Amino acid sequence: MQKKEAAVRLGSFLASIGREAGVRDQDIAVLQSRDQTPAEAMSFE
């Protein structure tokens, strides 16, 4: 099996898990639209 075929099978598998779990496009959109700004480093002083 080649890598491309494996990637397609893995993607299909993950999509089926999402469908079974009831994940919707709106759920993904919320996660992708969140603030992507990196957190500030902690200070231990």
mmJSON file of the N, C-alpha and C atoms, coordinates in Angstrom:
{"data_MODEL":{"atom_site":{
"group_PDB":["ATOM","ATOM","ATOM","ATOM","ATOM","ATOM","ATOM","ATOM","ATOM","ATOM","ATOM","ATOM","ATOM","ATOM","ATOM","ATOM","ATOM","ATOM","ATOM","ATOM","ATOM","ATOM","ATOM","ATOM","ATOM","ATOM","ATOM","ATOM","ATOM","ATOM","ATOM","ATOM","ATOM","ATOM","ATOM","ATOM","ATOM","ATOM","ATOM","ATOM","ATOM","ATOM","ATOM","ATOM","ATOM","ATOM","ATOM","ATOM","ATOM","ATOM","ATOM","ATOM","ATOM","ATOM","ATOM","ATOM","ATOM","ATOM","ATOM","ATOM","ATOM","ATOM","ATOM","ATOM","ATOM","ATOM","ATOM","ATOM","ATOM","ATOM","ATOM","ATOM","ATOM","ATOM","ATOM","ATOM","ATOM","ATOM","ATOM","ATOM","ATOM","ATOM","ATOM","ATOM","ATOM","ATOM","ATOM","ATOM","ATOM","ATOM","ATOM","ATOM","ATOM","ATOM","ATOM","ATOM","ATOM","ATOM","ATOM","ATOM","ATOM","ATOM","ATOM","ATOM","ATOM","ATOM","ATOM","ATOM","ATOM","ATOM","ATOM","ATOM","ATOM","ATOM","ATOM","ATOM","ATOM","ATOM","ATOM","ATOM","ATOM","ATOM","ATOM","ATOM","ATOM","ATOM","ATOM","ATOM","ATOM","ATOM","ATOM","ATOM","ATOM","ATOM","ATOM"],
"id":[1,2,3,4,5,6,7,8,9,10,11,12,13,14,15,16,17,18,19,20,21,22,23,24,25,26,27,28,29,30,31,32,33,34,35,36,37,38,39,40,41,42,43,44,45,46,47,48,49,50,51,52,53,54,55,56,57,58,59,60,61,62,63,64,65,66,67,68,69,70,71,72,73,74,75,76,77,78,79,80,81,82,83,84,85,86,87,88,89,90,91,92,93,94,95,96,97,98,99,100,101,102,103,104,105,106,107,108,109,110,111,112,113,114,115,116,117,118,119,120,121,122,123,124,125,126,127,128,129,130,131,132,133,134,135],
"type_symbol":["N","C","C","N","C","C","N","C","C","N","C","C","N","C","C","N","C","C","N","C","C","N","C","C","N","C","C","N","C","C","N","C","C","N","C","C","N","C","C","N","C","C","N","C","C","N","C","C","N","C","C","N","C","C","N","C","C","N","C","C","N","C","C","N","C","C","N","C","C","N","C","C","N","C","C","N","C","C","N","C","C","N","C","C","N","C","C","N","C","C","N","C","C","N","C","C","N","C","C","N","C","C","N","C","C","N","C","C","N","C","C","N","C","C","N","C","C","N","C","C","N","C","C","N","C","C","N","C","C","N","C","C","N","C","C"],
"label_atom_id":["N","CA","C","N","CA","C","N","CA","C","N","CA","C","N","CA","C","N","CA","C","N","CA","C","N","CA","C","N","CA","C","N","CA","C","N","CA","C","N","CA","C","N","CA","C","N","CA","C","N","CA","C","N","CA","C","N","CA","C","N","CA","C","N","CA","C","N","CA","C","N","CA","C","N","CA","C","N","CA","C","N","CA","C","N","CA","C","N","CA","C","N","CA","C","N","CA","C","N","CA","C","N","CA","C","N","CA","C","N","CA","C","N","CA","C","N","CA","C","N","CA","C","N","CA","C","N","CA","C","N","CA","C","N","CA","C","N","CA","C","N","CA","C","N","CA","C","N","CA","C","N","CA","C","N","CA","C"],
"label_alt_id":[null,null,null,null,null,null,null,null,null,null,null,null,null,null,null,null,null,null,null,null,null,null,null,null,null,null,null,null,null,null,null,null,null,null,null,null,null,null,null,null,null,null,null,null,null,null,null,null,null,null,null,null,null,null,null,null,null,null,null,null,null,null,null,null,null,null,null,null,null,null,null,null,null,null,null,null,null,null,null,null,null,null,null,null,null,null,null,null,null,null,null,null,null,null,null,null,null,null,null,null,null,null,null,null,null,null,null,null,null,null,null,null,null,null,null,null,null,null,null,null,null,null,null,null,null,null,null,null,null,null,null,null,null,null,null],
"label_comp_id":["MET","MET","MET","GLN","GLN","GLN","LYS","LYS","LYS","LYS","LYS","LYS","GLU","GLU","GLU","ALA","ALA","ALA","ALA","ALA","ALA","VAL","VAL","VAL","ARG","ARG","ARG","LEU","LEU","LEU","GLY","GLY","GLY","SER","SER","SER","PHE","PHE","PHE","LEU","LEU","LEU","ALA","ALA","ALA","SER","SER","SER","ILE","ILE","ILE","GLY","GLY","GLY","ARG","ARG","ARG","GLU","GLU","GLU","ALA","ALA","ALA","GLY","GLY","GLY","VAL","VAL","VAL","ARG","ARG","ARG","ASP","ASP","ASP","GLN","GLN","GLN","ASP","ASP","ASP","ILE","ILE","ILE","ALA","ALA","ALA","VAL","VAL","VAL","LEU","LEU","LEU","GLN","GLN","GLN","SER","SER","SER","ARG","ARG","ARG","ASP","ASP","ASP","GLN","GLN","GLN","THR","THR","THR","PRO","PRO","PRO","ALA","ALA","ALA","GLU","GLU","GLU","ALA","ALA","ALA","MET","MET","MET","SER","SER","SER","PHE","PHE","PHE","GLU","GLU","GLU"],
"label_asym_id":["A","A","A","A","A","A","A","A","A","A","A","A","A","A","A","A","A","A","A","A","A","A","A","A","A","A","A","A","A","A","A","A","A","A","A","A","A","A","A","A","A","A","A","A","A","A","A","A","A","A","A","A","A","A","A","A","A","A","A","A","A","A","A","A","A","A","A","A","A","A","A","A","A","A","A","A","A","A","A","A","A","A","A","A","A","A","A","A","A","A","A","A","A","A","A","A","A","A","A","A","A","A","A","A","A","A","A","A","A","A","A","A","A","A","A","A","A","A","A","A","A","A","A","A","A","A","A","A","A","A","A","A","A","A","A"],
"label_entity_id":["1","1","1","1","1","1","1","1","1","1","1","1","1","1","1","1","1","1","1","1","1","1","1","1","1","1","1","1","1","1","1","1","1","1","1","1","1","1","1","1","1","1","1","1","1","1","1","1","1","1","1","1","1","1","1","1","1","1","1","1","1","1","1","1","1","1","1","1","1","1","1","1","1","1","1","1","1","1","1","1","1","1","1","1","1","1","1","1","1","1","1","1","1","1","1","1","1","1","1","1","1","1","1","1","1","1","1","1","1","1","1","1","1","1","1","1","1","1","1","1","1","1","1","1","1","1","1","1","1","1","1","1","1","1","1"],
"label_seq_id":[1,1,1,2,2,2,3,3,3,4,4,4,5,5,5,6,6,6,7,7,7,8,8,8,9,9,9,10,10,10,11,11,11,12,12,12,13,13,13,14,14,14,15,15,15,16,16,16,17,17,17,18,18,18,19,19,19,20,20,20,21,21,21,22,22,22,23,23,23,24,24,24,25,25,25,26,26,26,27,27,27,28,28,28,29,29,29,30,30,30,31,31,31,32,32,32,33,33,33,34,34,34,35,35,35,36,36,36,37,37,37,38,38,38,39,39,39,40,40,40,41,41,41,42,42,42,43,43,43,44,44,44,45,45,45],
"pdbx_PDB_ins_code":[null,null,null,null,null,null,null,null,null,null,null,null,null,null,null,null,null,null,null,null,null,null,null,null,null,null,null,null,null,null,null,null,null,null,null,null,null,null,null,null,null,null,null,null,null,null,null,null,null,null,null,null,null,null,null,null,null,null,null,null,null,null,null,null,null,null,null,null,null,null,null,null,null,null,null,null,null,null,null,null,null,null,null,null,null,null,null,null,null,null,null,null,null,null,null,null,null,null,null,null,null,null,null,null,null,null,null,null,null,null,null,null,null,null,null,null,null,null,null,null,null,null,null,null,null,null,null,null,null,null,null,null,null,null,null],
"Cartn_x":[0.848,0.0,0.892,0.53,1.306,0.791,1.596,1.234,-0.043,-0.23,-1.415,-2.679,-2.644,-3.802,-4.074,-3.024,-3.183,-3.774,-3.351,-3.867,-5.351,-5.766,-7.183,-7.987,-7.486,-8.204,-8.28,-7.2,-7.197,-8.186,-8.195,-9.135,-10.576,-10.868,-12.221,-12.598,-11.644,-11.886,-12.192,-11.397,-11.625,-12.957,-13.321,-14.609,-15.758,-15.631,-16.703,-16.829,-15.709,-15.761,-16.503,-16.206,-16.879,-18.374,-18.772,-20.203,-20.885,-20.26,-20.844,-20.95,-19.993,-19.996,-20.955,-21.473,-22.415,-21.757,-20.504,-19.81,-20.354,-20.71,-21.272,-20.283,-20.537,-19.679,-19.636,-20.757,-20.801,-19.857,-19.736,-18.827,-17.382,-17.029,-15.669,-15.407,-16.4,-16.244,-15.957,-16.597,-16.357,-14.916,-14.41,-13.036,-12.025,-12.315,-11.383,-11.421,-12.499,-12.617,-12.156,-11.708,-11.275,-9.977,-9.659,-8.459,-7.214,-6.371,-5.167,-3.915,-4.087,-2.957,-2.268,-0.949,-0.246,-0.375,-0.436,-0.518,0.81,0.746,1.97,2.69,4.007,4.808,4.571,4.587,4.392,5.62,5.395,6.487,6.485,7.643,7.737,8.398,8.336,8.948,7.952],
"Cartn_y":[-1.184,0.0,1.244,2.21,3.442,4.454,5.467,6.474,7.209,7.515,8.261,7.459,6.163,5.312,5.239,5.148,5.093,6.393,7.52,8.815,8.94,8.453,8.504,7.628,6.452,5.554,6.13,6.745,7.353,8.513,9.345,10.462,9.997,8.949,8.391,7.831,7.177,6.613,7.714,8.785,9.891,10.584,10.714,11.321,10.471,9.154,8.278,8.365,8.504,8.674,9.966,11.034,12.307,12.225,11.518,11.359,10.568,9.497,8.688,9.478,10.36,11.158,12.343,12.616,13.71,15.065,15.091,16.358,16.989,18.266,18.968,20.002,20.494,21.526,22.772,23.09,24.264,24.09,22.864,22.61,22.866,22.429,22.624,24.106,24.815,26.244,27.026,26.666,27.349,27.142,25.929,25.647,26.375,26.489,27.124,28.643,29.214,30.67,31.247,30.423,30.925,31.716,32.451,33.29,32.412,32.652,31.86,32.529,33.62,34.338,33.456,33.311,32.489,33.083,32.223,32.681,33.298,34.201,34.797,33.776,33.829,32.913,33.187,32.114,32.256,32.876,33.618,34.214,33.59,33.16,32.53,33.45,34.73,35.692,36.187],
"Cartn_z":[0.0,0.0,0.0,-0.786,-0.871,0.144,0.413,1.41,1.042,-0.237,-0.654,-0.374,-0.661,-0.391,1.106,1.901,3.353,3.876,3.316,3.755,3.441,2.296,1.931,2.876,3.183,4.083,5.486,5.947,7.272,7.324,6.29,6.245,6.255,5.504,5.474,6.838,7.488,8.811,9.823,9.807,10.736,10.468,9.194,8.849,9.371,9.274,9.759,11.279,11.975,13.432,13.779,13.047,13.286,13.048,11.986,11.71,12.82,13.282,14.353,15.651,15.901,17.124,17.029,15.843,15.672,15.496,15.078,14.85,13.574,13.668,12.516,12.0,10.802,10.211,11.094,11.745,12.618,13.806,14.317,15.435,15.025,13.841,13.342,13.089,12.557,12.271,13.549,14.646,15.921,16.362,16.227,16.636,15.762,14.482,13.564,13.654,14.169,14.224,15.562,16.478,17.787,17.656,18.673,18.684,18.593,17.61,17.392,17.966,18.711,19.284,20.325,20.231,21.222,22.621,23.608,24.992,25.41,26.383,26.902,27.774,27.751,28.563,30.042,30.838,32.281,32.921,33.974,34.736,36.129,36.59,37.898,38.923,38.677,39.6,40.599],
"occupancy":[1.0,1.0,1.0,1.0,1.0,1.0,1.0,1.0,1.0,1.0,1.0,1.0,1.0,1.0,1.0,1.0,1.0,1.0,1.0,1.0,1.0,1.0,1.0,1.0,1.0,1.0,1.0,1.0,1.0,1.0,1.0,1.0,1.0,1.0,1.0,1.0,1.0,1.0,1.0,1.0,1.0,1.0,1.0,1.0,1.0,1.0,1.0,1.0,1.0,1.0,1.0,1.0,1.0,1.0,1.0,1.0,1.0,1.0,1.0,1.0,1.0,1.0,1.0,1.0,1.0,1.0,1.0,1.0,1.0,1.0,1.0,1.0,1.0,1.0,1.0,1.0,1.0,1.0,1.0,1.0,1.0,1.0,1.0,1.0,1.0,1.0,1.0,1.0,1.0,1.0,1.0,1.0,1.0,1.0,1.0,1.0,1.0,1.0,1.0,1.0,1.0,1.0,1.0,1.0,1.0,1.0,1.0,1.0,1.0,1.0,1.0,1.0,1.0,1.0,1.0,1.0,1.0,1.0,1.0,1.0,1.0,1.0,1.0,1.0,1.0,1.0,1.0,1.0,1.0,1.0,1.0,1.0,1.0,1.0,1.0],
"B_iso_or_equiv":[0.0,0.0,0.0,0.0,0.0,0.0,0.0,0.0,0.0,0.0,0.0,0.0,0.0,0.0,0.0,0.0,0.0,0.0,0.0,0.0,0.0,0.0,0.0,0.0,0.0,0.0,0.0,0.0,0.0,0.0,0.0,0.0,0.0,0.0,0.0,0.0,0.0,0.0,0.0,0.0,0.0,0.0,0.0,0.0,0.0,0.0,0.0,0.0,0.0,0.0,0.0,0.0,0.0,0.0,0.0,0.0,0.0,0.0,0.0,0.0,0.0,0.0,0.0,0.0,0.0,0.0,0.0,0.0,0.0,0.0,0.0,0.0,0.0,0.0,0.0,0.0,0.0,0.0,0.0,0.0,0.0,0.0,0.0,0.0,0.0,0.0,0.0,0.0,0.0,0.0,0.0,0.0,0.0,0.0,0.0,0.0,0.0,0.0,0.0,0.0,0.0,0.0,0.0,0.0,0.0,0.0,0.0,0.0,0.0,0.0,0.0,0.0,0.0,0.0,0.0,0.0,0.0,0.0,0.0,0.0,0.0,0.0,0.0,0.0,0.0,0.0,0.0,0.0,0.0,0.0,0.0,0.0,0.0,0.0,0.0],
"pdbx_formal_charge":[null,null,null,null,null,null,null,null,null,null,null,null,null,null,null,null,null,null,null,null,null,null,null,null,null,null,null,null,null,null,null,null,null,null,null,null,null,null,null,null,null,null,null,null,null,null,null,null,null,null,null,null,null,null,null,null,null,null,null,null,null,null,null,null,null,null,null,null,null,null,null,null,null,null,null,null,null,null,null,null,null,null,null,null,null,null,null,null,null,null,null,null,null,null,null,null,null,null,null,null,null,null,null,null,null,null,null,null,null,null,null,null,null,null,null,null,null,null,null,null,null,null,null,null,null,null,null,null,null,null,null,null,null,null,null],
"auth_seq_id":[1,1,1,2,2,2,3,3,3,4,4,4,5,5,5,6,6,6,7,7,7,8,8,8,9,9,9,10,10,10,11,11,11,12,12,12,13,13,13,14,14,14,15,15,15,16,16,16,17,17,17,18,18,18,19,19,19,20,20,20,21,21,21,22,22,22,23,23,23,24,24,24,25,25,25,26,26,26,27,27,27,28,28,28,29,29,29,30,30,30,31,31,31,32,32,32,33,33,33,34,34,34,35,35,35,36,36,36,37,37,37,38,38,38,39,39,39,40,40,40,41,41,41,42,42,42,43,43,43,44,44,44,45,45,45],
"auth_comp_id":["MET","MET","MET","GLN","GLN","GLN","LYS","LYS","LYS","LYS","LYS","LYS","GLU","GLU","GLU","ALA","ALA","ALA","ALA","ALA","ALA","VAL","VAL","VAL","ARG","ARG","ARG","LEU","LEU","LEU","GLY","GLY","GLY","SER","SER","SER","PHE","PHE","PHE","LEU","LEU","LEU","ALA","ALA","ALA","SER","SER","SER","ILE","ILE","ILE","GLY","GLY","GLY","ARG","ARG","ARG","GLU","GLU","GLU","ALA","ALA","ALA","GLY","GLY","GLY","VAL","VAL","VAL","ARG","ARG","ARG","ASP","ASP","ASP","GLN","GLN","GLN","ASP","ASP","ASP","ILE","ILE","ILE","ALA","ALA","ALA","VAL","VAL","VAL","LEU","LEU","LEU","GLN","GLN","GLN","SER","SER","SER","ARG","ARG","ARG","ASP","ASP","ASP","GLN","GLN","GLN","THR","THR","THR","PRO","PRO","PRO","ALA","ALA","ALA","GLU","GLU","GLU","ALA","ALA","ALA","MET","MET","MET","SER","SER","SER","PHE","PHE","PHE","GLU","GLU","GLU"],
"auth_asym_id":["A","A","A","A","A","A","A","A","A","A","A","A","A","A","A","A","A","A","A","A","A","A","A","A","A","A","A","A","A","A","A","A","A","A","A","A","A","A","A","A","A","A","A","A","A","A","A","A","A","A","A","A","A","A","A","A","A","A","A","A","A","A","A","A","A","A","A","A","A","A","A","A","A","A","A","A","A","A","A","A","A","A","A","A","A","A","A","A","A","A","A","A","A","A","A","A","A","A","A","A","A","A","A","A","A","A","A","A","A","A","A","A","A","A","A","A","A","A","A","A","A","A","A","A","A","A","A","A","A","A","A","A","A","A","A"],
"auth_atom_id":["N","CA","C","N","CA","C","N","CA","C","N","CA","C","N","CA","C","N","CA","C","N","CA","C","N","CA","C","N","CA","C","N","CA","C","N","CA","C","N","CA","C","N","CA","C","N","CA","C","N","CA","C","N","CA","C","N","CA","C","N","CA","C","N","CA","C","N","CA","C","N","CA","C","N","CA","C","N","CA","C","N","CA","C","N","CA","C","N","CA","C","N","CA","C","N","CA","C","N","CA","C","N","CA","C","N","CA","C","N","CA","C","N","CA","C","N","CA","C","N","CA","C","N","CA","C","N","CA","C","N","CA","C","N","CA","C","N","CA","C","N","CA","C","N","CA","C","N","CA","C","N","CA","C","N","CA","C"],
"pdbx_PDB_model_num":[1,1,1,1,1,1,1,1,1,1,1,1,1,1,1,1,1,1,1,1,1,1,1,1,1,1,1,1,1,1,1,1,1,1,1,1,1,1,1,1,1,1,1,1,1,1,1,1,1,1,1,1,1,1,1,1,1,1,1,1,1,1,1,1,1,1,1,1,1,1,1,1,1,1,1,1,1,1,1,1,1,1,1,1,1,1,1,1,1,1,1,1,1,1,1,1,1,1,1,1,1,1,1,1,1,1,1,1,1,1,1,1,1,1,1,1,1,1,1,1,1,1,1,1,1,1,1,1,1,1,1,1,1,1,1]
}}}
